[in-house]
Amino acid sequence: MLTALLSLYASTKLLGAELPGDAVDAWNSNSLLEATAIPEHDTANLEPILKAKSVLAVDLKNGMLLYERNGYDHRSIASITKLMTVTIILEENKLSDVVTVSKTASQVEGSKIWLAPGEKISVENLLYAALIPSANDAAYALAEYNSGGNITDFVAKMNQKAQELGLHDTHFTNPIGLDEPGNYSSAYDLSILGRYVYNKSFVKRAAVIKEMTISSTNGKLNHELKSTNDLLGSYLKVLGLKTGTTDLAGQCLIAIIENSKGDDILTVVLDSPSRYDETKLLADWVFRTFSWS
């Protein structure tokens, strides 16, 4: 009963979120209105032994909680933060828009694709870079473009969107996931955000790409992208979604995984000693323990 109520609560929050009138790639609430099967639970299977600080799994279609441990604790989430950055951009900007990379964006710390100051590159290509190799310079350039260079305003949009989605255990202080006091979320909130952003067609396309090359608008600068998600191409049918790693957050991963019958789940592991192995253990347990009619 508790899981059903929580699932209904999550779906209600998603359905109630208001989007800007000029949204480019908005949430299709009809996907939550269709009837979905409630999986049956085989209680004979022992729970998996996982060392991640927070762990959660939900049914992708209806949000039903399938597994949860410390799912509401506040934790640093590293580059998973970029899912909210991507959300804002997809809902407020066009893929064809052209961004001029600032010196500040080109010099941001952490993972990057080495954008050049003054380089002109499309929003679409920067989104690929933010999602596939988790490039900080690309995500920062997008945030600057959206906000006219005012990152504080962009972060305010991120927090406003978190409120609209009912992410009560989430707060952002930067658009790329740097370790800072006040930049945190919970596994449960990330399951809501993950389901929300994965409903966007661009994210579904980008999330499964292992490698690609993007270019500046004049074609003179190329950037090789390689996915940080090592589960892509594994024995599991992984459909995305986002990795994150910092000293404070540890190894983090949100994954969308489908079994041989077409049943989809979303898993979250935060501060794990081995995010890929633990996600495999969690997914295997879920698909052995739950059955969809």
VOBAVO-747382 format. One record per residue (C-alpha): y negated, z, x negated. Coordinates in steps of 0.02 Angstrom, whole numbers, plus 32768, in hexadecimal, padded with zeros to 4 digits. Each point is the difference from the previous one (the first is absolute). Example, Ala and Ser with C-alpha at 12.3 -4.5 7.8 and 13.67 -1.06 7.14 Angstrom:
BEGIN
80E181867D99;7F547FDF7FBB;
// end
This chain:
BEGIN
800080008000;7F88802D7F74;80187F5B7FA6;7FE87FA080A1;7F5D805B8023;7FC17FE37F50;802D7F49800C;7FA37FF080A4;7F6A80577FB2;7FFE7F887F6C;800E7F67806F;7F7680418071;7F8D80167F6B;80257F507FC5;7FE37FB680AB;7F5F80608017;7FAD7FC97F5E;7F667F968020;7FE67F6B7F8F;7F5C7FAA7FD5;7FD37F738074;80007F827F71;80A980357FBB;80527F747F9D;80B4803F8001;800A80878084;808B8070803C;806B7FB48088;802680938071;807E7F9A8063;807C801D7F74;800A80B68033;800B7FDE80BA;80A57FA47FFA;809D80648027;805C80337F62;80AA804F7FEA;800580B87FD3;807F80177F75;809280778019;8013808A7F7F;80A880277FAF;7FEA80B77FD3;80A080027F98;7FA77FB07F6C;7FB6807E7F86;7F487FE87FD6;7FDA7FAA7F5A;7FD380687F68;7F547FC37FCB;7F86804C7F83;7F617FAD803E;7F7F807F8039;7FE97FA980A8;807C7F8B8056;7FFD7FAA80A8;80567F71805C;7FD17FB580A9;803A7F738070;7F857F757FD9;7FF77FC080B2;7FE480A18061;7FCF807F7F7C;809080778028;801A80807F77;80AA7FEA7FAE;7FEA80757F6B;7F7580737FC7;7FE780827F79;7F5280427FD6;7FBF7F6B8061;7F5A8050802D;7FD280477F56;7F627FBE7FAF;80287F9B7F63;7FAC7F887F8A;80397F50802A;7FC37F977F6E;7FF77F448026;8049801480AD;7F48801F8024;7FEA7F447FF2;80577FE980A8;7F6480448053;7F907F957F92;80647F668031;7FF5803380B7;7F4180077FFD;7FF37F577FA8;80787FA78075;7FA380418098;7F507FDD7FC3;80067F6D7F88;80467F507FFD;80887FCB7F87;7F967F6B7FCD;7F69806A7FD0;7FD37FF47F47;7FE2809D7F99;7F9980067F60;805280827F91;7F8880837FBE;8004804A7F51;802B80A8804E;80977FBA805C;803D7FA47F64;7FFA80A17F9B;80528076807C;808B80697FB3;80B97FF38022;806B7F6A802E;7FA17F5B8006;80107F447FF6;7F6B7FF37F8A;7F807FB38073;7F687FC07FA1;7F4E80398027;7FAE7F788067;80A67FB0802E;80037FB680AE;80A38018805D;80367FFF80B6;801F809A8069;80AF7FBD801F;802B7FFC7F47;7FB680AC7FE3;806A8044808F;809C7FB87FAF;7FCE80557F5E;7FE080A78055;80A97FFE8057;80797FAD7F86;7FD680467F53;7F908089804C;7F697FC67F9D;7F73807F7FFF;7F7D7F807FCD;802E7F918093;7FFB808E807F;7F5B80407FBB;7FB37F538006;80347FF180B6;7FB480A9802B;7F5D7FD07FAB;7FFB7F59805A;801D804F80AA;7F7D80877FE8;7F7A7F9E7FA5;802680607F62;7FF980AD8050;80AB804D7FE1;7FCC80A08058;7FE67F9E80A0;80A87FAB7FEC;805980A67FEA;7FA9803E809D;804C7F6C805D;80AB80307FBC;7FEE80B18042;7FBF7FC380A7;80977F8E8011;807180927FD4;7FB480628090;80177F6E8078;80B87FF67FD2;801980BA8015;802280217F48;7FD380B88007;8048802A7F55;7FA97F737FA3;7F5C7FF27FA2;7FC07F7F7F84;7F83800C7F72;801A7F577FAE;80487F568031;80857FEF7F78;805D80A67FF8;7FBC80537F64;802B80B97FF0;7F6C805B804C;7FEF809F8066;7FFC7FCE80B6;80647F5F7FF1;80A1802B8059;80737FDD8091;80A980368044;80A57FA58011;7FEF800580BD;7F507FB87FFE;80387F797F87;808B7FCF8078;7F7B7FE08084;7F907FA17F87;80947F9E7FBD;80387FC980AD;7F4D7FD1802B;7FDB7F967F68;80AD7FB17FFC;7FDD7FB780AC;7F7F7F8F7FAE;80447F547FDA;7FB07FF67F54;805080A37FC8;80AC7FC6803C;7FED7F637F97;7FBF80567F64;807580958002;809B7F9B7FD5;7FB47F987F72;8048802E7F56;7F967F8C7F95;7F717F858019;7F677FB97FAA;7F5080098047;7F647FA97FC1;7F44800D8005;7FA97F898078;7FD97F857F72;80B480047FC4;7FCE80307F4E;804480B38004;80B48025802F;805080A9801F;80BC801E7FFF;8039807B8085;80A480607FF5;8035807B8085;800A80B87FD5;808880178085;80A47FFC7FA0;8063800B80A3;7FD77F4B8028;809B7F9B7FDB;807480988003;809B8010806C;7F9180448089;7F9D7F87806C;7F5480427FD3;7F6B7FB4805B;7F77805C7F9C;7F93806B7FFF;7F9D80617F79;801880627F61;7F9180827FAF;800680657F5F;7F8680777FAC;801280A07F9D;7FD280698097;805C7F9C8086;809E7FDE7F9E;806C7F6E8037;7FDD7FCC80B4;80457F76806E;7FF47FC380B3;80897F848028;802E7F948095;80BC7FE58002;80707FA08076;80BC80128017;807E7F748020;7FE7801080BC;7F447FE87FF8;7FD080B68018;7F62802C7FA0;7FCB80A77FB9;7F6B803D7F9E;801E807F7F76;7F85806B7F9E;802180607F60;7F71805B7FAA;800380517F54;80B17FCA7FDA;805680057F56;80517F59802B;7FAF7FAB8095;80717F678005;80A4805E7FF2;7FC98082807F;7FC57F7A8079;80AB7FAD7FF2;805780A58023;7F9080218095;80157F52804A;80BD80027FE8;800A80A98056;7F947FC88093;80667F63801F;80A380627FF6;7FBF808C806E;7FA57FA08089;803D7F6F8068;7F987F8E806D;80537FBD809E;
// end
